[in-house]
């Protein structure tokens, strides 16, 4: 066995392809690490957090495992060929006639191939290690190199995968004697990995997701998902938990397949079976009769080659699809799509209706990699078809032009994705019907799957045929295709951003029910034409390199290629180059002349320049504040442009003269300024619109208390198109224009600075704090939304096309039509924050009324929606009523007479609260499929509506200072209000599921922290803290001290600060109010929840039940508890525990049978509870109210006491 293994190993090492594989993996790993380590300014690669060292145990595991995924094609080639080559070259008889058994033969071949795979994979580790010594690497991103950190990924993942997955490939090749089943097997393995990615969308499926991933990557992700930065930098990944079970499961599968392979494999059976079948066929067929001799005539195939093309295409296509392997591929794709449809689009584990765009997203998100592998493999099979069957010289001797078989194989290959796309279309509509959705849109399917996606796959067919023609090595060709995909996938991160030089790269197109395929189709078609022309040129190259005859060596192939450079190919190639250049010029003119093309690095440079030049002026040049805004907004949906004319009223509130007016335009040079002037005479002193800046100096400084007006006429046109990203503020239907995107802001804008420390280091900027300290007097003068205003008077007239409704914050004063335009005049009757947007669309409107309980005026409720999206309108109306009632009752009166929800296209997926107006994406909520009878479904449209309604209090009545903790006052309190409304709606049981998601996202978010984690009361616009942790903390606080006490504190806080300007409130006052209503015995809760980062590690040790004579059960439960305090990077320290924590018993449905709160002051304690009903689980904090690193182990199954 070892001699065979040694022979296989040595022969493979002599092959150039082995060292090409090694070199490519070495370079990929080195470039990946160099990019992550800051060697390239334009690169943007990280391991979740910018604080994670690139050579930490976590980062190295991610790097090695990720790059190892792309080695599947290499592994399949090496492991499959190890045994298949004997049958291909008819050398198996040399082994079968020697005195060795199949164990020695199979084992030797397998071990030799395995050793070669490990040599190839060693390139990843060596490349990663080499990168740490490259000059100009960011020293702050490099930690100590430890050998174990490089070896563990091999021990845990790559070596087991090479044995297990490589064993699958080896077994397939040994039992079928063919390589195509091996390729199919690699696709099926990929499907297993994709299934794991889909499963993890629901937190209830994490264990299954970790187990079904054959590569183990999902198991590693779940094992480390709650590790904070400190652990990711220092802790070695253990072979335990999800990872251990995954490895054992797939080890068992691998051993079973190995046993099956050994049992099925025979040194003679396969050959005898083939001989027997051939003999039987010969016996049944009539004897061959010699044909009468004919005079030799050369058939006129060369002159009539075109007539042969359809027949050849049909033959190649039938050979490709009329076999069990293609059927398995199609079945795998269908089954995966059916499976993925059950979780695709889920939010909080709740599904969406299978609208057409959801089905298209599913195909688009999942199948490109699937299709790449299929196209690459079948391209190799078609190009190598005759040579694999040893009939290539016969075919090459036929009097047919060289282009004929090449073109026939190309067209046959192009039919494969066409068939698969049609199957996906039928599958999508089948899924829709199965889920009770019957609004079929075959035209949309055909437009997207065939008119857009299929063109991309055809481009891939062209490059695959070219690669396999030029490389002239099937397995290296496969690897080159995978390498192409990897480079294309990460080209943007490596600084290659323009689509003009990323082959096959076309701008994305998003289909929306509201706006169809949107405004990007012309750009898409031009790019597709551009790359089609490039493909024609590539196919000419493929023709020149097409293997025919037996040329040996590159020099001979070059001679043959030159001989083929005749009129036809040259003309076609020249035409392709001409069209390529012409369309490239058109695209360049649009992207780089009509529009300004900027890379990410360019934009970062502008941000750095803005900070260097203008930040020193923040305090040196005091600025006035906006007190009133009057606007005339003209929306042109079909032209994708908006024009805003109007004026600001500015007041000097600084107490000192204001000599300059510093304006910032978020749109930069995309903003066309027709007019801009102040009523107080001034002159332009600085015009750097590239940085978004215009500065004016008053001839006479603005005195304290003095006002002036700023009159403007601004436009945002859309000349031509850009390289990537489409202006979607104004679209044909569903425009959503945030005023801040076009209108000028006053003064220096800190949000325009570079945030990430590694980005700042590129440009010589020092790290910065995200927000000011809560005691900073300057921060108290500005609210969290705007530095240039407090509360303002607002008046806006919005015009749009006659068939659309235009909406802005405020009450509609008048509506009219003039000059083919429809006008709407809105005005607020009280000051609002300087925070508004404008929307326009062809809406249907659902209307209702909320009757105030205090006898005040009724509130008009309106939902403006896309017809066909009626699924959750009732829930939104109900949530609005419930939220308005709850917040008005507990925190003070609702300040408006209307509450409106307006749908907008899914170019973004959020909802946002403007004064009495809520823009709400069609992608979240409108198509949710909430089943009230399903205990797992969370009514998230209800929750989102309640959250945004709560912002009318927390954000629009009380607005925080622009200091640490500001987003807690706005977002966390809105979360709390929404949670209380949700609890009334769905009950405490479903709230547990919702809070489980919130805790999961908080714990996972800690590992992605870019700067430092802070306690909730000092949060710095960190969503995983102010949303996710905020939900868990506020819900637990209400449970511990009582909802009424929390509401009492919040009501007092609101009454003190509502509708007041500077100085703005902070969390210092709020925490003080919460502390005042908290009993002395629970004061530690205020510190732990708001002022520290506290993590528990509670778990159940044992639970035993004893039946009592009266039918009840006595449950004795032993629990352990640890309390830790974490620093900003997650380094934890144990602290003494003396906390009140629930001890509980649950039934089989997780409903509490008993829940008692006890003081836990020892590491391990035992309690006895008597319950009515059959106990199933028991433990500590069974409802997960506290933040626990391992919430799943808080309960344990109850066992019966031994009698």
HUTA-V859309 format. One record per residue. SS is DSSP state (A for helix, B for strand, O for the rest). PHI is phi as a letter, one per 30 degrees, with the letter a starting at -180 (none if undefined). Layout:
BEGIN
ss = <SS | SS>
phi = <PHI | PHI>
END
This chain:
BEGIN
ss = <O | A | A | A | A | A | A | A | A | A | A | A | A | O | O | A | A | A | A | A | A | A | A | A | A | A | A | A | A | A | A | A | A | A | A | A | O | O | O | O | O | O | O | O | O | O | O | O | O | O | O | O | O | O | O | O | A | A | A | A | A | A | A | A | A | A | A | A | A | O | O | A | A | A | A | A | A | A | A | A | A | A | A | A | A | A | A | A | O | O | O | A | A | A | A | A | O | O | O | O | O | A | A | A | A | A | A | A | A | A | A | A | A | A | A | A | A | A | A | A | A | A | A | A | A | A | A | A | A | A | A | O | O | O | O | O | O | O | A | A | A | O | O | O | O | O | A | A | A | A | A | A | A | A | A | A | A | A | A | A | A | A | A | A | A | A | A | A | A | A | A | A | A | A | A | A | O | O | O | A | A | A | A | A | A | A | A | A | A | A | A | A | A | A | A | A | A | A | A | O | O | O | A | A | A | A | A | A | A | A | A | A | O | O | O | O | A | A | A | A | A | A | A | A | O | O | O | O | A | A | A | A | A | A | O | O | O | O | O | O | A | A | A | A | A | A | A | A | A | A | A | A | A | A | A | A | A | A | A | A | A | A | A | A | O | O | O | O | A | A | A | A | A | A | A | A | A | A | A | A | A | A | A | A | O | O | O | O | O | O | O | O | O | O | O | O | O | O | O | O | O | A | A | A | A | A | A | A | A | A | A | A | A | A | A | A | A | A | A | A | A | O | O | A | A | A | A | A | A | A | A | A | A | A | A | A | A | A | A | A | O | O | O | O | O | O | B | O | O | B | O | B | O | O | O | A | A | A | A | A | A | A | A | A | A | A | A | A | A | A | A | A | A | A | A | A | A | A | A | A | A | A | A | O | A | A | A | A | O | O | O | A | A | A | A | A | A | O | O | O | O | A | A | A | A | A | A | A | A | A | A | A | A | A | A | A | A | A | A | A | A | A | A | A | A | A | A | A | A | A | A | A | A | A | O | O | O | O | O | O | O | A | A | A | A | A | A | A | A | A | A | A | A | A | A | A | A | A | A | A | A | A | A | A | A | A | A | A | A | A | A | O | O | A | A | A | A | A | A | A | A | A | A | A | A | A | A | A | A | O | O | O | O | O | O | O | O | O | A | A | A | O | O | O | O | O | O | O | O | O | O | B | O | O | O | B | O | A | A | A | A | A | A | A | A | A | A | A | A | A | A | A | A | A | A | A | A | A | A | A | A | A | A | A | A | O | O | O | O | O | O | O | A | A | A | A | A | A | A | A | A | A | A | O | O | O | A | A | A | A | A | A | A | A | A | A | A | A | A | A | A | A | A | A | A | A | A | A | A | A | A | A | A | A | O | O | O | O | O | A | A | A | A | A | A | A | A | A | A | A | A | A | A | A | O | O | A | A | A | A | O | O | O | O | B | B | B | B | B | B | B | B | B | B | B | B | O | O | O | O | B | B | B | B | B | B | B | B | B | B | B | O | O | O | O | O | O | B | B | B | B | B | B | B | O | O | O | A | A | A | O | B | B | B | B | B | B | B | O | O | O | B | B | B | B | B | B | B | A | A | A | O | B | B | B | B | B | B | B | B | B | B | O | O | O | O | B | B | B | B | B | B | B | B | B | B | O | O | O | O | O | O | O | O | O | O | O | O | O | O | O | O | O | O | B | B | B | B | A | A | A | O | O | O | B | B | O | O | O | A | A | A | O | O | O | O | A | A | A | A | A | A | O | O | O | O | O | O | O | O | O | B | O | O | O | O | A | A | A | A | O | O | B | O | O | O | O | O | B | B | B | B | B | B | B | B | B | B | B | B | B | O | O | O | B | B | B | B | O | O | B | B | B | B | B | B | B | B | O | O | B | B | B | B | B | B | B | O | O | O | O | B | B | O | O | O | B | B | B | B | B | O | O | B | B | B | B | B | B | B | O | O | O | O | O | O | O | O | B | B | B | B | B | B | B | O | O | O | O | O | O | O | A | A | A | A | A | A | A | A | A | A | A | A | A | A | A | A | A | A | A | O | O | O | O | O | O | B | B | B | B | B | B | B | O | O | O | O | O | O | B | B | B | B | O | O | B | B | B | B | B | O | O | O | O | O | O | B | O | O | O | O | O | O | O | O | O | O | O | A | A | A | A | A | A | A | A | A | A | A | O | O | O | B | O | O | O | B | O | B | B | O | B | O | O | A | A | A | A | A | A | A | A | A | A | A | A | A | A | A | A | A | A | A | A | A | O | A | A | A | A | A | A | A | A | A | A | A | A | A | A | A | A | A | A | A | O | O | O | O | O | O | O | O | O | A | A | A | O | O | O | O | A | A | A | A | A | A | A | A | A | A | A | A | A | A | A | A | A | A | A | O | A | A | A | A | A | A | A | A | A | A | A | A | A | A | A | O | O | O | O | O | O | O | B | O | A | A | A | A | A | A | A | A | A | A | O | O | O | A | A | A | A | A | A | A | A | A | A | A | A | O | O | B | B | B | O | O | B | B | B | B | B | B | B | B | B | O | O | O | O | O | B | B | B | B | B | B | B | B | O | O | B | B | B | B | O | O | O | O | O | B | B | B | B | O | O | O | B | B | B | B | B | B | B | B | O | O | O | O | O | B | B | B | B | B | B | B | B | B | O | O | O | B | B | B | B | B | B | B | B | O | O | O | O | O | B | B | B | B | O | O | O | O | O | O | O | B | O | O | A | A | A | O | B | B | B | O | B | B | O | O | O>
phi = <none | d | d | d | d | d | d | d | d | d | d | d | d | d | d | d | d | d | d | d | e | e | d | d | d | d | d | d | d | d | d | d | d | d | d | d | d | i | d | c | d | d | d | b | b | b | c | j | c | d | c | d | d | d | c | d | e | d | d | d | d | d | d | d | d | d | d | d | e | d | d | d | d | d | d | d | d | d | d | d | d | e | c | d | d | d | d | d | c | i | c | d | d | d | d | d | c | c | d | b | c | d | d | d | d | d | d | d | e | d | d | d | d | d | d | d | e | d | d | d | d | d | e | d | d | d | d | d | d | d | d | d | c | d | d | i | d | d | d | d | c | c | c | d | d | b | e | d | d | d | d | e | e | d | d | d | b | d | d | e | d | d | d | d | d | d | d | d | d | d | d | d | d | d | d | c | i | b | c | e | e | d | d | d | d | d | d | d | d | d | d | d | d | d | d | d | d | d | d | d | d | c | d | d | c | d | d | d | e | d | d | d | d | d | d | i | d | d | d | d | d | d | d | c | d | c | d | d | e | e | d | d | d | b | d | d | d | d | d | a | h | e | d | d | d | d | d | d | d | d | d | d | d | d | d | d | d | d | d | d | d | d | d | d | d | b | d | b | e | d | d | d | d | d | d | d | d | d | d | d | d | d | d | d | d | d | d | d | c | d | d | d | d | b | d | d | b | d | d | d | d | d | d | b | d | e | d | d | e | e | d | d | e | d | d | d | d | d | d | d | c | d | a | d | d | d | d | d | d | d | d | d | d | d | d | d | d | d | d | d | d | d | b | d | i | d | b | h | i | c | d | c | d | d | d | d | d | d | d | d | d | d | d | d | d | c | d | e | d | e | d | e | d | d | d | d | d | d | d | d | d | d | d | c | e | d | d | d | c | i | b | d | d | d | d | d | d | d | d | b | d | d | d | d | d | d | d | d | d | d | d | d | d | d | d | d | d | d | d | d | d | d | d | d | d | d | d | d | d | d | d | e | d | d | c | i | c | c | d | d | b | e | d | d | e | d | d | d | d | c | d | c | d | d | e | d | d | d | d | d | d | d | d | d | d | d | e | d | d | d | d | h | b | e | d | d | d | e | d | d | d | d | d | e | d | d | d | d | d | c | d | d | d | c | j | c | c | d | d | d | b | c | e | i | d | b | d | d | b | c | d | b | e | d | b | i | d | i | d | c | d | d | e | d | d | d | d | d | d | e | d | d | d | d | d | d | d | d | d | d | d | d | d | d | c | e | d | a | i | b | d | c | i | d | d | d | d | d | d | d | d | d | d | d | d | c | e | d | e | d | d | d | d | d | d | d | d | d | d | e | d | d | d | d | d | d | d | d | e | d | d | c | c | d | b | c | d | b | d | e | d | d | d | d | d | d | d | d | d | e | d | d | d | c | d | e | d | e | c | d | b | d | b | d | c | d | c | a | b | b | b | b | c | c | c | c | e | d | c | h | b | b | b | b | c | l | a | c | c | c | b | d | c | d | i | b | d | c | c | b | b | c | c | b | c | d | d | h | d | d | d | c | c | d | a | a | a | c | d | d | e | a | b | d | c | a | b | b | d | e | c | i | c | b | b | b | c | d | d | b | e | d | d | e | i | d | c | b | c | c | c | b | b | b | b | b | d | b | d | h | b | c | d | b | i | c | d | c | d | c | b | e | b | j | d | b | c | d | e | d | d | b | d | d | c | c | i | d | c | d | d | d | d | d | c | d | d | d | d | d | d | e | c | i | c | d | e | b | d | d | b | d | d | d | c | d | d | d | d | d | d | b | d | d | c | b | c | c | a | c | c | b | d | b | b | b | c | c | c | a | d | d | c | b | c | c | b | b | e | j | c | d | c | a | b | a | b | a | i | i | b | c | c | b | c | c | b | c | c | a | d | b | d | d | a | a | b | b | b | a | a | d | c | c | b | c | c | a | b | c | c | d | d | c | i | d | d | d | c | d | c | b | b | c | b | d | e | j | c | d | e | b | d | d | d | d | d | d | d | d | d | d | d | d | d | d | d | d | d | c | b | k | d | d | d | c | c | b | b | b | c | b | d | b | d | d | d | b | b | a | b | b | c | c | e | h | b | b | d | b | d | d | d | b | j | d | c | d | c | c | c | e | d | c | d | d | d | c | d | d | d | d | d | d | d | d | d | d | d | d | d | d | c | c | k | c | c | c | b | d | d | d | b | e | i | d | d | d | d | c | d | d | d | d | d | e | d | d | d | d | d | d | d | d | d | c | j | d | d | d | d | d | d | d | d | d | d | d | d | e | d | d | d | d | d | d | d | c | d | d | b | a | d | b | e | e | d | b | e | c | h | c | e | d | c | d | d | d | d | e | d | d | d | d | d | d | d | d | d | d | c | j | d | d | d | d | d | d | d | d | d | d | d | d | d | d | c | d | i | c | d | d | d | d | d | b | d | e | d | d | d | d | d | d | d | d | c | c | e | e | d | c | d | d | d | d | d | d | d | c | c | b | c | c | b | c | b | c | a | d | c | a | b | b | c | b | d | c | e | d | j | d | b | c | c | c | b | c | b | b | b | b | b | b | c | c | c | d | c | j | d | c | b | d | b | d | c | a | c | d | b | d | c | b | b | c | c | d | c | i | d | d | c | a | b | b | c | b | d | c | b | b | e | b | b | b | b | b | b | c | b | c | j | d | d | c | b | a | l | c | h | d | c | h | d | c | d | b | d | b | d | d | c | d | b | b | d | d | c | d | d | d | d>
END
